[in-house]
Amino acid sequence: MAKLICIVCPKGCHLTVDETTFEVVGNNCPRGAAYGKAELTSPTRVITSTVKVEKGDICRCPVRTKGAIPKGKMFDVMSALRKVTLVSPVKIGDVVIPNVCDTGIDVIATRNV
């Protein structure tokens, strides 16, 4: 049995997930059950970070993945972000890295610089 805390909503339900049948108990809504199963079968995360900016009013621009990526790719994505340097102007929503690490997910800017 795996014990998790659901992060889908602010309630933070304490879930117990059977690791063989993926039956979830402790959830107060269907989203919690889906989260519990997904967390054991194919966990994903949204990455938020910053990248360097040249010629801007600030030296770093906040970025995030446009969707969730496989948890196992987190370190690869962070490594790719360390290599990026943007040149101002940067607009919110600009694609910083398309299809980051072959995940099918883009990294986008979350602030105008």
C-alpha positions in Angstrom: 0.0 0.0 0.0 1.2 3.4 -0.9 0.3 6.5 1.1 -0.1 9.8 -0.7 -1.5 13.2 -0.2 -3.7 14.4 -3.1 -2.5 17.7 -4.6 -5.4 18.1 -7.1 -7.3 20.5 -4.8 -6.7 22.3 -1.5 -8.3 19.6 0.6 -5.2 17.5 0.5 -7.0 14.1 1.0 -4.8 11.4 2.5 -4.9 8.5 0.0 -4.0 4.9 0.3 -3.4 3.2 -3.0 -3.1 -0.6 -3.4 0.1 -1.1 -5.5 -1.2 -4.1 -7.3 -4.8 -3.2 -8.1 -4.4 0.6 -7.9 -7.6 0.8 -5.9 -7.7 4.2 -4.1 -9.3 4.9 -0.7 -9.4 8.2 1.2 -10.3 10.4 -1.7 -13.3 12.8 -1.4 -13.8 13.1 -5.1 -13.1 11.2 -8.4 -10.2 13.5 -9.2 -8.4 12.1 -6.1 -8.8 8.6 -7.3 -7.5 9.5 -10.7 -4.5 11.3 -9.1 -3.7 8.3 -6.8 -3.7 5.8 -9.7 -1.7 8.1 -12.0 0.9 8.9 -9.4 1.7 5.2 -9.1 1.5 4.3 -12.8 2.9 7.3 -14.6 3.7 10.2 -12.3 4.0 13.7 -13.9 5.0 17.1 -12.8 4.8 20.7 -14.1 8.3 22.3 -13.9 8.7 26.0 -12.9 12.1 27.6 -12.9 14.0 30.6 -14.3 16.3 31.2 -17.3 19.0 33.8 -18.0 18.0 37.0 -19.8 20.3 39.4 -21.6 19.5 43.1 -22.2 16.4 43.0 -20.0 15.3 45.0 -16.9 15.8 41.8 -14.9 18.5 39.1 -15.3 16.2 36.0 -15.0 12.9 35.2 -16.6 10.4 32.8 -14.9 9.3 29.9 -17.0 7.2 26.8 -16.7 6.3 23.7 -18.7 3.0 24.3 -20.5 1.8 20.9 -19.2 2.9 18.1 -17.1 6.0 16.1 -18.1 7.0 12.6 -17.0 8.6 12.8 -13.5 11.6 10.8 -14.8 12.4 13.7 -17.2 12.6 16.4 -14.5 16.4 16.5 -14.3 16.8 16.4 -18.1 14.4 19.4 -18.4 16.3 21.3 -15.6 19.6 20.6 -17.4 18.1 22.0 -20.7 16.9 25.1 -18.9 20.4 25.8 -17.5 21.6 26.1 -21.1 19.0 28.7 -22.1 19.8 32.4 -22.4 17.0 34.7 -23.7 17.4 38.1 -25.2 14.9 40.8 -24.2 12.2 41.5 -25.2 10.4 38.4 -23.9 6.6 38.2 -23.8 4.4 36.0 -21.5 3.6 32.8 -23.4 6.7 32.9 -25.6 8.0 29.4 -26.2 11.4 29.1 -24.6 12.1 25.5 -25.5 9.7 23.7 -27.9 9.1 20.0 -27.2 11.5 20.0 -24.2 13.4 16.7 -24.0 11.0 15.1 -26.5 8.1 15.2 -24.1 5.7 16.9 -26.5 5.5 19.8 -24.0 6.8 23.3 -24.5 8.5 25.5 -21.9 7.0 29.0 -21.9 7.9 32.4 -20.4 5.6 33.5 -17.6 6.7 37.2 -17.4 7.3 40.0 -19.8 11.0 41.1 -19.8 
